[in-house]
Amino acid sequence: MNEDVLLSIMSEEKPNQVEQWKIPKNRLEKYFPSGTTQQKMEETIIKALELYRKREKSRER
């Protein structure tokens, strides 16, 4: 071990250090049927954002 190796290890991004966003469940519930799992909500939101991004890119052209 030397200083470079230690600095490299210390500067690595750790899983618990990844920035996360939180949206209260009550703000999302009105957009999903009752009983929808958190994972399904997340997948649906990501798909919606991908479609939104594609639409915005096509408008820019």
Buried (B, 14 or more C-beta within 10 A) or exposed (E): EEEEEEEEEEEEEEEEEEEEEEEEEEEBEEEBEEEEEEEEBEEBBEEEEEEEEEEEEEEEE
